[in-house]
């Protein structure tokens, strides 16, 4: 059962949308190797904006994802690729 998740909105710097999209596409195999990540979607919103939507069975799974290789790589490239750095917030589903 899914009890927590993340929605992270990313906006690419001018001229970096294709590179950000490539990064997100390349992240999928890494996320698929995370046993506690139930669902992971990278969505193109338009205008160089994207969203990552993740779902986890519990907070430990969410934290494992945030401590994993995709998050580390994204933070490492954030200054190069992203217009504004956003903090991830999680909310328990509670229903």
Secondary structure, DSSP 8 states (H G I E B T S, - for coil): ---EEEEEEEEB-TT-HHHHHHHHHHHHHHHHT-TTEEEEEEEEEETTEEEEEEEESSHHHHHHHHTSHHHHHHHHHHHHHBSS-----EEE---
